Amino acid sequence: MRRREFVSLLSSAAVWPLAARAQQPMLPVIGLLSGTGHNLRQLDDIRQGLNTSGYLEGRNVSIEYRFADAQYDRLAPLAADLVSRQVKLILTIQGAAAALAAKTASATTPIVFSIGGDPVKFGLVTSMNHPGGNATGTTFLVNTLGAKRLEVLHELVPHAKSVGLLTNPTNPAASVETSDLQKAARTLGLQVYLQNASNDDEVDAAFNNFVREGIDGLTFAADAFLTTRSQQIIALATRHAIPTVYFLREFADAGGLISYGGHITEAYRLAGGYAGRILKGEKPADLPVQQVTRVELVINLNAAKALGISVPLSLLGRADEVID
């Protein structure tokens, strides 16, 4: 073989893999928008849902992650950025605020949400069975369980006269749940002492005011920011010996007294499955919102001992899990 032919052959061999790679189709991109930060377990739940639809991250789908770190004012620009990148769909987690930001950013980009409240009330869908528009997803029982958490608190502390309610006023779901909690408190004959908090200093100030008021117990309007401050809140509740009922099991796992809330794992897996179905061509308007109705009552007896509280047998008997 002549030298010129050999060099030409080598050049062709070097160029061919590059050309082949250039011809490979681009992976479809999902934009994931979270109201809080990186949560490995929740992201794994979503990936498992995608897998049920035949999608594996890095192999036949790519995911662009955007985390607001519980700063709700960051959600709108993060959502707009995903839309500008022309992602195939936006999957939102950790709060209705993320879903609302995505919905505002685009009326055409498909949206799959997973929230703890009523998507009809938030204006995300027209109805649960017939979402209409560009959004659908899953719901789990968190924001709608505020009154039930108050009942659990009353059963835990039957002598209670007043209870604290901690809420984040920047959360669009807060006003509805706060109203439900106040109505439930009146039914139980309890006085509610409301405190707002949307940063660390306000959380500290809220607990100082709770102590000054002499509340007998504490509960919350469910919120993504408050979830990210679980360690701070649990430490303050323990320091001031305030019996507290939380809205997610993550609090009980981290040392909180009692949690009562929806089963998020299933909701996130279903949302991942919906994302896969939309990538295959189905439309959000045709996919009914899926409701996860399973709830968990988790009691941490170590926390009860630290607070000097005896948990009633009636609650222990109903608990889905007792941490000891």
C-alpha contacts under 8 A as a table, 3 or more apart, distances in Angstrom:
res1	aa1	res2	aa2	distance
1	M	5	E	6.64
1	M	6	F	6.52
2	R	5	E	5.36
2	R	6	F	6.25
3	R	6	F	5.04
3	R	7	V	6.20
4	R	7	V	5.28
4	R	8	S	6.19
5	E	8	S	5.00
5	E	9	L	6.13
6	F	9	L	5.08
6	F	10	L	6.29
7	V	10	L	5.12
7	V	11	S	6.18
8	S	11	S	5.12
8	S	12	S	6.27
9	L	12	S	5.16
9	L	13	A	6.23
10	L	13	A	5.09
10	L	14	A	6.25
11	S	14	A	5.18
11	S	15	V	6.28
12	S	15	V	5.19
12	S	16	W	6.04
13	A	16	W	5.35
13	A	17	P	7.38
14	A	17	P	6.53
14	A	18	L	7.47
15	V	18	L	5.39
15	V	19	A	6.25
16	W	19	A	5.08
16	W	20	A	6.07
17	P	20	A	4.96
17	P	21	R	6.09
18	L	21	R	5.14
18	L	22	A	6.15
19	A	22	A	5.01
19	A	23	Q	6.32
20	A	23	Q	5.19
20	A	24	Q	6.57
21	R	24	Q	5.23
27	L	59	R	7.96
27	L	60	N	5.73
27	L	61	V	5.19
27	L	62	S	6.06
28	P	60	N	7.26
28	P	61	V	5.19
28	P	62	S	6.11
28	P	87	V	7.50
28	P	88	K	6.37
28	P	279	L	7.76
29	V	61	V	6.02
29	V	62	S	4.70
29	V	63	I	5.51
29	V	64	E	6.89
29	V	87	V	5.17
29	V	88	K	5.64
29	V	89	L	7.45
30	I	61	V	7.46
30	I	62	S	6.23
30	I	63	I	4.74
30	I	64	E	6.13
30	I	87	V	5.62
30	I	88	K	5.73
30	I	89	L	5.28
30	I	90	I	5.90
30	I	91	L	7.10
31	G	63	I	5.77
31	G	64	E	4.75
31	G	65	Y	6.14
31	G	66	R	7.50
31	G	82	L	6.03
31	G	87	V	5.97
31	G	88	K	7.67
31	G	89	L	6.18
31	G	90	I	4.57
31	G	91	L	6.13
32	L	63	I	6.72
32	L	64	E	6.01
32	L	65	Y	4.95
32	L	66	R	6.03
32	L	90	I	5.72
32	L	91	L	4.80
32	L	92	T	5.84
32	L	93	I	7.78
33	L	65	Y	6.39
33	L	66	R	4.94
33	L	67	F	6.11
33	L	68	A	7.79
33	L	75	L	7.86
33	L	78	L	7.50
33	L	79	A	7.02
33	L	90	I	6.94
33	L	91	L	6.16
33	L	92	T	4.75
33	L	93	I	6.44
33	L	98	A	6.47
34	S	37	G	6.75
34	S	66	R	6.29
34	S	67	F	4.92
34	S	68	A	6.17
34	S	69	D	7.87
34	S	92	T	5.78
34	S	93	I	4.93
34	S	94	Q	5.48
34	S	95	G	7.69
34	S	98	A	6.32
35	G	67	F	6.23
35	G	68	A	5.03
35	G	69	D	6.22
35	G	70	A	5.37
35	G	71	Q	7.35
35	G	72	Y	6.84
35	G	75	L	7.10
35	G	93	I	6.56
35	G	94	Q	4.90
35	G	95	G	5.82
35	G	97	A	7.08
35	G	98	A	5.56
35	G	224	A	6.59
36	T	67	F	5.84
36	T	68	A	5.36
36	T	69	D	4.03
36	T	70	A	4.47
36	T	71	Q	7.64
36	T	94	Q	6.16
36	T	224	A	6.27
36	T	225	F	6.88
36	T	228	T	7.13
37	G	67	F	5.21
37	G	68	A	6.58
37	G	69	D	4.67
37	G	70	A	7.28
38	H	43	L	7.93
38	H	67	F	6.98
39	N	42	Q	5.54
39	N	43	L	6.24
40	L	43	L	5.19
40	L	44	D	6.07
41	R	44	D	5.10
41	R	45	D	6.33
42	Q	45	D	5.04
42	Q	46	I	6.49
42	Q	265	T	6.92
42	Q	268	Y	6.94
43	L	46	I	5.12
43	L	47	R	6.24
44	D	47	R	4.97
44	D	48	Q	6.12
45	D	48	Q	5.13
45	D	49	G	6.41
45	D	265	T	6.09
45	D	266	E	7.73
45	D	268	Y	5.69
45	D	269	R	5.03
45	D	272	G	7.67
46	I	49	G	5.07
46	I	50	L	6.33
46	I	268	Y	5.24
46	I	269	R	4.91
46	I	270	L	7.70
46	I	271	A	6.72
46	I	272	G	4.55
46	I	273	G	7.78
47	R	50	L	4.98
47	R	51	N	6.16
47	R	56	L	7.31
47	R	57	E	7.35
47	R	269	R	7.40
47	R	272	G	6.35
48	Q	51	N	4.98
48	Q	52	T	6.54
48	Q	269	R	6.07
48	Q	272	G	7.09
49	G	52	T	5.27
49	G	53	S	6.99
49	G	268	Y	7.33
49	G	269	R	4.15
49	G	270	L	5.79
49	G	271	A	6.79
49	G	272	G	4.10
49	G	273	G	4.33
49	G	274	Y	7.87
49	G	276	G	7.89
50	L	53	S	5.31
50	L	54	G	6.55
50	L	55	Y	5.20
50	L	56	L	6.79
50	L	269	R	7.60
50	L	272	G	4.65
50	L	273	G	4.93
50	L	274	Y	7.82
50	L	275	A	6.76
50	L	276	G	5.36
51	N	54	G	4.87
51	N	55	Y	4.80
51	N	56	L	5.69
51	N	273	G	7.50
52	T	55	Y	7.31
52	T	273	G	6.17
53	S	273	G	5.73
53	S	276	G	5.13
53	S	277	R	6.40
54	G	276	G	7.30
55	Y	59	R	7.68
55	Y	60	N	5.97
55	Y	61	V	6.21
55	Y	276	G	6.61
56	L	59	R	5.51
56	L	60	N	5.88
56	L	61	V	6.16
57	E	60	N	6.43
57	E	61	V	5.03
57	E	62	S	5.48
57	E	63	I	6.94
58	G	61	V	5.76
58	G	62	S	5.54
59	R	62	S	7.77
64	E	82	L	7.93
66	R	78	L	6.47
68	A	71	Q	5.46
68	A	72	Y	6.61
68	A	74	R	5.62
68	A	75	L	5.90
68	A	78	L	7.70
69	D	225	F	7.84
70	A	224	A	6.25
70	A	225	F	4.70
70	A	228	T	7.39
71	Q	74	R	5.76
71	Q	75	L	7.50
71	Q	225	F	7.62
72	Y	75	L	5.48
72	Y	97	A	6.97
72	Y	98	A	7.89
72	Y	170	T	7.28
72	Y	171	N	7.71
73	D	76	A	6.62
74	R	77	P	5.89
74	R	78	L	6.28
75	L	78	L	5.09
75	L	79	A	6.00
75	L	97	A	7.60
75	L	98	A	6.10
75	L	101	A	5.96
76	A	79	A	5.20
76	A	80	A	6.14
76	A	101	A	5.07
76	A	102	A	7.27
76	A	104	T	7.88
76	A	105	A	7.04
77	P	80	A	4.95
77	P	81	D	6.05
78	L	81	D	5.10
78	L	82	L	6.47
79	A	82	L	5.21
79	A	83	V	6.36
79	A	101	A	6.20
79	A	102	A	5.23
79	A	105	A	6.06
80	A	83	V	5.09
80	A	84	S	6.16
80	A	102	A	7.51
80	A	105	A	5.32
80	A	106	S	7.89
81	D	84	S	5.07
81	D	85	R	6.35
82	L	85	R	5.11
82	L	86	Q	6.64
82	L	87	V	6.25
82	L	90	I	7.59
83	V	86	Q	5.11
83	V	87	V	6.24
83	V	105	A	6.99
83	V	106	S	6.92
83	V	109	T	7.21
84	S	87	V	7.90
87	V	90	I	7.06
87	V	109	T	7.78
88	K	109	T	6.95
88	K	110	P	7.14
88	K	279	L	7.14
89	L	109	T	5.76
89	L	110	P	4.72
89	L	111	I	5.66
89	L	112	V	7.52
89	L	275	A	7.50
89	L	279	L	7.84
90	I	102	A	7.17
90	I	109	T	7.22
90	I	110	P	6.36
90	I	111	I	4.84
90	I	112	V	6.30
91	L	111	I	5.81
91	L	112	V	4.69
91	L	113	F	5.70
91	L	271	A	7.85
91	L	275	A	7.26
92	T	98	A	5.80
92	T	99	A	5.49
92	T	102	A	7.74
92	T	111	I	7.48
92	T	112	V	6.30
92	T	113	F	4.72
92	T	114	S	6.38
93	I	96	A	7.72
93	I	98	A	6.70
93	I	99	A	7.44
93	I	113	F	6.20
93	I	114	S	5.37
93	I	115	I	6.64
94	Q	98	A	7.16
94	Q	114	S	7.55
94	Q	115	I	6.91
94	Q	224	A	5.85
95	G	98	A	5.83
95	G	99	A	7.30
95	G	114	S	7.88
95	G	115	I	5.76
95	G	116	G	7.28
95	G	223	D	7.00
95	G	224	A	5.90
96	A	99	A	5.17
96	A	100	L	6.19
96	A	115	I	5.66
96	A	116	G	7.60
96	A	117	G	7.40
96	A	122	F	7.80
96	A	172	P	7.29
96	A	173	A	7.06
97	A	100	L	5.06
97	A	101	A	6.11
97	A	171	N	6.76
97	A	172	P	6.40
98	A	101	A	5.14
98	A	102	A	6.35
99	A	102	A	5.17
99	A	103	K	6.14
99	A	111	I	7.75
99	A	113	F	5.90
99	A	124	L	7.56
100	L	103	K	4.98
100	L	104	T	6.10
100	L	122	F	7.78
100	L	124	L	6.94
101	A	104	T	5.13
101	A	105	A	6.13
102	A	105	A	5.01
102	A	106	S	6.44
102	A	111	I	7.19
103	K	106	S	5.57
103	K	107	A	6.30
103	K	111	I	7.35
103	K	124	L	7.14
103	K	135	A	7.53
104	T	107	A	7.11
106	S	109	T	5.74
107	A	133	G	7.35
107	A	134	N	6.31
108	T	133	G	7.82
108	T	134	N	5.79
109	T	134	N	6.50
110	P	134	N	4.90
110	P	135	A	5.90
110	P	278	I	7.80
110	P	283	K	7.66
110	P	284	P	6.44
111	I	134	N	6.03
111	I	135	A	4.50
111	I	136	T	6.40
111	I	137	G	7.79
111	I	284	P	7.29
112	V	135	A	5.84
112	V	136	T	5.18
112	V	137	G	4.67
112	V	138	T	7.85
112	V	271	A	6.49
112	V	274	Y	7.13
112	V	275	A	6.47
112	V	284	P	7.68
113	F	135	A	7.42
113	F	136	T	6.35
113	F	137	G	4.57
113	F	138	T	6.23
113	F	271	A	6.89
114	S	137	G	5.70
114	S	138	T	4.71
114	S	139	T	5.58
114	S	140	F	7.66
114	S	267	A	6.57
114	S	268	Y	6.47
114	S	271	A	6.39
115	I	118	D	7.88
115	I	119	P	7.73
115	I	138	T	6.60
115	I	139	T	5.00
115	I	140	F	6.40
116	G	139	T	5.39
116	G	140	F	4.74
116	G	141	L	5.34
116	G	142	V	4.72
116	G	143	N	5.40
116	G	144	T	7.35
116	G	262	G	7.67
117	G	139	T	6.47
117	G	140	F	7.07
117	G	141	L	6.86
117	G	142	V	6.64
117	G	143	N	5.12
117	G	144	T	6.07
117	G	173	A	7.49
118	D	121	K	5.48
118	D	122	F	6.63
118	D	139	T	7.25
118	D	144	T	7.87
119	P	122	F	5.04
119	P	123	G	6.21
119	P	124	L	5.20
119	P	125	V	6.02
119	P	128	M	7.80
119	P	139	T	7.76
120	V	123	G	5.09
120	V	124	L	5.95
120	V	125	V	5.28
120	V	126	T	6.02
120	V	127	S	5.92
120	V	128	M	7.11
121	K	124	L	7.74
122	F	125	V	7.96
123	G	126	T	6.99
124	L	135	A	6.56
124	L	136	T	7.76
125	V	128	M	7.00
125	V	130	H	7.89
125	V	131	P	4.58
125	V	132	G	6.25
125	V	133	G	7.05
125	V	135	A	6.47
125	V	136	T	6.85
126	T	130	H	6.73
126	T	131	P	5.04
126	T	132	G	5.88
126	T	133	G	7.91
127	S	130	H	5.21
127	S	131	P	5.04
127	S	132	G	7.63
128	M	131	P	5.73
128	M	288	P	5.76
128	M	289	V	5.05
128	M	290	Q	7.81
129	N	287	L	7.63
129	N	288	P	4.44
129	N	289	V	6.29
130	H	285	A	6.42
130	H	286	D	6.52
130	H	287	L	7.24
130	H	288	P	5.74
130	H	289	V	7.97
131	P	135	A	6.84
131	P	136	T	6.10
131	P	284	P	7.21
131	P	285	A	5.05
131	P	286	D	7.05
131	P	287	L	7.15
131	P	288	P	6.23
131	P	289	V	7.00
132	G	135	A	7.33
132	G	284	P	7.31
132	G	285	A	4.12
132	G	286	D	7.21
133	G	284	P	7.22
133	G	285	A	5.51
134	N	283	K	7.61
134	N	284	P	5.52
134	N	285	A	6.11
135	A	284	P	5.37
135	A	285	A	6.72
136	T	284	P	5.28
136	T	285	A	6.90
136	T	287	L	6.55
136	T	288	P	6.81
136	T	289	V	5.57
137	G	271	A	5.74
137	G	274	Y	7.05
137	G	288	P	7.68
137	G	289	V	5.10
137	G	290	Q	6.40
138	T	267	A	5.80
138	T	268	Y	7.64
138	T	270	L	6.92
138	T	271	A	5.97
138	T	289	V	5.42
138	T	290	Q	4.63
138	T	291	Q	5.73
138	T	292	V	7.26
139	T	267	A	6.60
139	T	289	V	7.31
139	T	290	Q	6.36
139	T	291	Q	4.93
139	T	292	V	6.06
140	F	262	G	5.32
140	F	263	H	6.63
140	F	264	I	6.53
140	F	267	A	6.37
140	F	291	Q	6.06
140	F	292	V	4.86
140	F	293	T	6.24
140	F	294	R	7.80
141	L	144	T	5.84
141	L	145	L	6.27
141	L	261	G	6.14
141	L	262	G	4.42
141	L	263	H	7.58
141	L	292	V	7.13
141	L	293	T	6.30
141	L	294	R	7.63
141	L	295	V	6.85
142	V	145	L	5.35
142	V	146	G	7.38
142	V	222	A	6.63
142	V	247	F	6.41
142	V	248	L	7.68
142	V	261	G	5.13
142	V	262	G	5.44
143	N	146	G	6.13
143	N	173	A	7.47
143	N	177	E	6.16
143	N	221	A	6.86
143	N	222	A	5.57
144	T	147	A	7.63
144	T	177	E	6.86
145	L	148	K	5.13
145	L	149	R	6.22
145	L	260	Y	7.93
145	L	261	G	6.91
146	G	149	R	5.17
146	G	150	L	6.39
146	G	177	E	6.36
146	G	178	T	7.99
146	G	180	D	7.00
146	G	181	L	5.77
146	G	220	F	7.32
146	G	221	A	6.58
146	G	222	A	7.74
146	G	247	F	7.98
147	A	150	L	5.09
147	A	151	E	6.42
147	A	180	D	6.33
147	A	181	L	5.08
147	A	184	A	5.51
147	A	185	A	7.85
148	K	151	E	4.99
148	K	152	V	6.34
149	R	152	V	5.01
149	R	153	L	6.23
149	R	219	T	7.18
149	R	245	V	6.40
149	R	246	Y	7.65
149	R	247	F	7.62
149	R	260	Y	6.32
150	L	153	L	4.99
150	L	154	H	6.18
150	L	181	L	7.21
150	L	184	A	7.44
150	L	185	A	7.34
150	L	219	T	6.81
150	L	245	V	7.72
151	E	154	H	5.00
151	E	155	E	6.19
151	E	188	L	7.98
152	V	155	E	5.07
152	V	156	L	6.16
152	V	245	V	7.48
152	V	315	L	7.91
153	L	156	L	4.96
153	L	157	V	6.06
153	L	217	G	6.93
153	L	218	L	7.71
153	L	219	T	7.75
153	L	243	P	7.76
153	L	244	T	7.18
153	L	245	V	6.17
154	H	157	V	5.06
154	H	158	P	5.11
154	H	159	H	7.84
154	H	160	A	6.70
155	E	158	P	5.27
155	E	312	P	7.77
155	E	315	L	7.84
156	L	311	V	6.33
156	L	312	P	6.54
156	L	315	L	7.73
157	V	160	A	5.58
157	V	216	D	7.47
157	V	217	G	7.38
157	V	243	P	7.81
160	A	163	V	7.25
160	A	190	L	7.32
160	A	216	D	5.25
160	A	217	G	7.17
161	K	189	G	7.43
161	K	190	L	5.28
161	K	191	Q	6.31
161	K	215	I	7.79
161	K	216	D	6.72
162	S	190	L	5.29
162	S	191	Q	4.44
162	S	192	V	5.74
162	S	193	Y	7.08
162	S	215	I	5.28
162	S	216	D	5.73
162	S	217	G	7.27
163	V	190	L	6.90
163	V	191	Q	6.30
163	V	192	V	5.16
163	V	193	Y	6.11
163	V	215	I	5.13
163	V	216	D	5.53
163	V	217	G	4.86
163	V	218	L	5.45
163	V	219	T	7.56
164	G	192	V	5.83
164	G	193	Y	4.76
164	G	194	L	5.98
164	G	195	Q	7.46
164	G	210	F	6.44
164	G	215	I	6.00
164	G	216	D	7.75
164	G	217	G	6.18
164	G	218	L	4.52
164	G	219	T	6.32
165	L	192	V	6.63
165	L	193	Y	6.02
165	L	194	L	4.81
165	L	195	Q	6.19
165	L	218	L	5.96
165	L	219	T	5.26
165	L	220	F	5.22
165	L	221	A	7.19
166	L	194	L	6.17
166	L	195	Q	5.11
166	L	196	N	5.87
166	L	197	A	7.04
166	L	206	A	7.59
166	L	218	L	7.65
166	L	219	T	6.56
166	L	220	F	4.82
166	L	221	A	6.43
167	T	174	A	6.52
167	T	178	T	7.66
167	T	194	L	7.60
167	T	195	Q	6.42
167	T	196	N	4.99
167	T	197	A	6.17
167	T	220	F	5.92
167	T	221	A	5.08
167	T	222	A	7.45
167	T	223	D	7.46
168	N	171	N	5.71
168	N	174	A	6.55
168	N	196	N	5.45
168	N	197	A	5.09
168	N	198	S	5.28
168	N	221	A	7.53
168	N	223	D	6.76
168	N	225	F	7.60
168	N	226	L	7.57
169	P	172	P	7.59
169	P	174	A	6.22
169	P	175	S	7.56
169	P	196	N	6.14
169	P	197	A	7.13
169	P	198	S	7.08
170	T	174	A	7.73
170	T	198	S	7.04
171	N	174	A	5.38
171	N	223	D	6.93
172	P	175	S	6.96
173	A	176	V	5.85
173	A	177	E	6.60
174	A	177	E	5.39
174	A	178	T	5.90
174	A	221	A	5.96
174	A	222	A	7.46
174	A	223	D	7.68
175	S	178	T	5.10
175	S	179	S	6.15
176	V	179	S	5.27
176	V	180	D	6.41
177	E	180	D	5.03
177	E	181	L	6.12
177	E	221	A	5.88
177	E	222	A	7.96
178	T	181	L	5.08
178	T	182	Q	6.16
178	T	221	A	6.17
179	S	182	Q	5.22
179	S	183	K	6.24
180	D	183	K	5.18
180	D	184	A	6.21
181	L	184	A	5.06
181	L	185	A	6.09
182	Q	185	A	5.00
182	Q	186	R	6.36
182	Q	192	V	6.68
183	K	186	R	5.29
183	K	187	T	6.55
184	A	187	T	5.10
184	A	188	L	6.39
185	A	188	L	5.08
185	A	189	G	6.04
185	A	190	L	4.89
185	A	191	Q	6.59
185	A	192	V	6.80
186	R	189	G	4.94
186	R	190	L	5.76
186	R	191	Q	7.14
187	T	190	L	7.64
193	Y	210	F	7.57
193	Y	213	E	7.96
193	Y	215	I	7.71
195	Q	206	A	5.68
196	N	202	E	7.29
196	N	203	V	7.89
196	N	206	A	7.01
197	A	200	D	7.68
197	A	202	E	4.79
197	A	203	V	5.26
197	A	206	A	6.97
198	S	202	E	6.47
198	S	203	V	7.38
198	S	225	F	7.07
198	S	226	L	7.94
199	N	202	E	5.42
199	N	203	V	6.41
200	D	203	V	5.12
200	D	204	D	6.46
200	D	229	R	7.74
201	D	204	D	5.17
201	D	205	A	6.19
202	E	205	A	4.88
202	E	206	A	5.91
203	V	206	A	5.08
203	V	207	F	6.45
203	V	233	I	7.51
204	D	207	F	5.37
204	D	208	N	6.38
204	D	236	L	7.82
205	A	208	N	5.05
205	A	209	N	6.29
206	A	209	N	5.14
206	A	210	F	6.18
207	F	210	F	4.83
207	F	211	V	6.14
207	F	236	L	7.04
207	F	237	A	7.92
208	N	211	V	5.23
208	N	212	R	6.20
209	N	212	R	4.92
209	N	213	E	6.04
210	F	213	E	5.09
210	F	214	G	6.18
210	F	215	I	5.92
211	V	214	G	5.02
211	V	215	I	6.60
211	V	240	H	7.16
215	I	218	L	7.47
215	I	242	I	7.82
216	D	242	I	6.81
216	D	243	P	7.21
217	G	242	I	5.56
217	G	243	P	4.85
217	G	244	T	5.75
218	L	242	I	6.73
218	L	243	P	6.28
218	L	244	T	4.66
218	L	245	V	6.49
219	T	244	T	5.79
219	T	245	V	5.21
219	T	246	Y	6.16
220	F	245	V	7.76
220	F	246	Y	6.71
220	F	247	F	7.16
222	A	226	L	7.59
222	A	247	F	5.97
223	D	226	L	5.41
223	D	227	T	6.38
224	A	227	T	5.03
224	A	228	T	6.55
225	F	228	T	5.24
225	F	229	R	6.65
226	L	229	R	5.05
226	L	230	S	6.45
227	T	230	S	5.27
227	T	251	F	7.84
229	R	232	Q	5.39
229	R	233	I	6.18
230	S	233	I	5.15
230	S	234	I	5.94
230	S	251	F	6.14
230	S	254	A	7.67
231	Q	234	I	5.22
231	Q	235	A	6.04
231	Q	254	A	7.21
232	Q	235	A	5.26
232	Q	236	L	6.26
233	I	236	L	5.16
233	I	237	A	6.12
234	I	237	A	5.11
234	I	238	T	6.09
234	I	251	F	7.57
234	I	255	G	6.85
234	I	256	G	5.58
235	A	238	T	5.16
235	A	239	R	6.00
236	L	239	R	5.03
236	L	240	H	6.12
237	A	240	H	5.39
237	A	241	A	5.78
237	A	242	I	5.03
237	A	243	P	7.16
237	A	244	T	7.02
238	T	241	A	4.90
238	T	242	I	6.48
238	T	303	A	7.87
238	T	306	A	7.32
238	T	307	L	6.43
239	R	242	I	8.00
241	A	307	L	5.37
242	I	307	L	7.53
243	P	257	L	7.07
243	P	307	L	7.38
243	P	309	I	7.95
244	T	256	G	7.54
244	T	257	L	6.17
244	T	258	I	6.70
245	V	257	L	6.65
245	V	258	I	4.92
245	V	259	S	5.47
245	V	260	Y	7.16
246	Y	249	R	7.61
246	Y	251	F	6.47
246	Y	252	A	7.65
246	Y	256	G	7.51
246	Y	257	L	7.86
246	Y	258	I	6.06
246	Y	259	S	4.43
246	Y	260	Y	6.35
247	F	251	F	7.79
247	F	259	S	5.44
247	F	260	Y	5.33
247	F	261	G	5.09
248	L	251	F	5.98
248	L	252	A	7.63
248	L	259	S	5.60
248	L	260	Y	6.26
248	L	261	G	5.23
248	L	262	G	7.30
249	R	252	A	5.17
249	R	253	D	6.16
249	R	259	S	5.25
249	R	260	Y	6.93
249	R	261	G	6.98
249	R	296	E	7.43
249	R	297	L	7.87
249	R	298	V	6.43
250	E	253	D	5.01
250	E	254	A	6.08
251	F	254	A	5.06
251	F	255	G	6.41
251	F	256	G	5.05
251	F	257	L	7.93
251	F	258	I	7.83
251	F	259	S	6.68
252	A	255	G	5.18
252	A	256	G	4.21
252	A	257	L	5.84
252	A	258	I	5.74
252	A	259	S	5.76
252	A	298	V	6.51
252	A	299	I	6.69
252	A	300	N	5.92
253	D	256	G	6.93
253	D	300	N	7.63
253	D	323	I	7.87
255	G	300	N	6.83
255	G	302	N	7.62
255	G	303	A	6.03
256	G	259	S	7.58
256	G	300	N	6.66
256	G	303	A	6.18
257	L	299	I	6.06
257	L	300	N	5.12
257	L	301	L	7.21
257	L	303	A	5.12
257	L	304	A	6.00
258	I	297	L	7.27
258	I	298	V	5.68
258	I	299	I	4.61
258	I	300	N	6.16
259	S	296	E	7.58
259	S	297	L	5.79
259	S	298	V	5.25
259	S	299	I	6.70
260	Y	295	V	7.01
260	Y	296	E	5.59
260	Y	297	L	4.60
260	Y	298	V	6.56
261	G	295	V	5.34
261	G	296	E	5.57
261	G	297	L	6.96
262	G	292	V	7.53
262	G	293	T	7.00
262	G	294	R	5.94
262	G	295	V	4.23
262	G	296	E	6.15
263	H	266	E	6.18
263	H	267	A	6.97
263	H	292	V	7.15
263	H	293	T	7.78
263	H	294	R	5.74
263	H	295	V	5.57
263	H	296	E	6.62
264	I	267	A	5.08
264	I	268	Y	6.16
265	T	268	Y	5.37
265	T	269	R	6.33
266	E	269	R	5.17
266	E	270	L	6.20
266	E	292	V	7.11
267	A	270	L	5.21
267	A	271	A	6.19
267	A	291	Q	7.78
267	A	292	V	6.08
268	Y	271	A	4.96
268	Y	272	G	6.21
269	R	272	G	5.09
269	R	273	G	6.28
270	L	273	G	4.94
270	L	274	Y	6.26
270	L	290	Q	7.78
271	A	274	Y	5.06
271	A	275	A	6.28
272	G	275	A	5.05
272	G	276	G	6.44
273	G	276	G	5.16
273	G	277	R	6.39
274	Y	277	R	5.03
274	Y	278	I	6.23
275	A	278	I	5.22
275	A	279	L	6.29
276	G	279	L	5.07
276	G	280	K	6.42
277	R	280	K	5.08
277	R	281	G	6.66
277	R	282	E	5.83
278	I	281	G	5.10
278	I	282	E	4.56
278	I	283	K	5.93
278	I	284	P	6.98
279	L	282	E	7.21
282	E	286	D	7.34
282	E	287	L	7.85
283	K	286	D	5.51
283	K	287	L	6.82
284	P	287	L	5.23
285	A	288	P	7.63
296	E	319	A	7.52
296	E	320	D	5.81
296	E	321	E	7.90
297	L	318	R	7.40
297	L	319	A	4.95
297	L	320	D	5.30
297	L	321	E	6.78
298	V	319	A	5.76
298	V	320	D	5.92
298	V	321	E	4.93
298	V	322	V	5.88
298	V	323	I	7.50
299	I	316	L	7.42
299	I	319	A	6.70
299	I	321	E	6.48
299	I	322	V	4.87
299	I	323	I	6.07
300	N	303	A	5.44
300	N	304	A	6.50
300	N	322	V	5.89
300	N	323	I	4.54
300	N	324	D	6.29
301	L	304	A	4.75
301	L	305	K	6.16
301	L	311	V	7.92
301	L	322	V	6.92
301	L	323	I	5.86
301	L	324	D	5.19
302	N	305	K	5.19
302	N	306	A	6.31
302	N	323	I	7.19
302	N	324	D	5.67
303	A	306	A	5.02
303	A	307	L	6.22
304	A	307	L	5.11
304	A	308	G	5.99
304	A	309	I	5.00
304	A	310	S	6.68
304	A	311	V	7.14
305	K	308	G	4.90
305	K	309	I	6.07
305	K	310	S	7.57
306	A	309	I	7.80
311	V	315	L	6.90
311	V	316	L	6.96
312	P	315	L	5.51
312	P	316	L	6.49
313	L	316	L	4.89
313	L	317	G	5.87
314	S	317	G	5.31
314	S	318	R	6.61
315	L	318	R	5.24
315	L	319	A	6.20
316	L	319	A	5.17
316	L	322	V	7.39
319	A	322	V	6.51
